[in-house]
Amino acid sequence: MKIQVLLFGIATDLLQTSSLAFEVSENCSVADFKNEIKATYPQLENINSYAVAINETYASDEMILNQNDIVAIIPPVSGG
């Protein structure tokens, strides 16, 4: 099933885009999604330390994705 992925911060720099369409399997959890996207885009090797939101709500690794969900990948932000 197809989902939309929004990238923020360093994730945008690593993939040189701010969004992409991504295909995941049925009953795909956030943890499964992280593994699948990391396999496709090895640049996201630190994705397990990033926050993930589904349809503008922060998601746990156990949450299940649905067709046409919008998934945001939000790396930690540092400042000073």
Secondary structure, DSSP 8 states (H G I E B T S, - for coil): -EEEEEE-THHHHHHT-SEEEEE--TT-BHHHHHHHHHHH-GGGTTGGGSEEEETTEE--TT-B--TT-EEEEE------
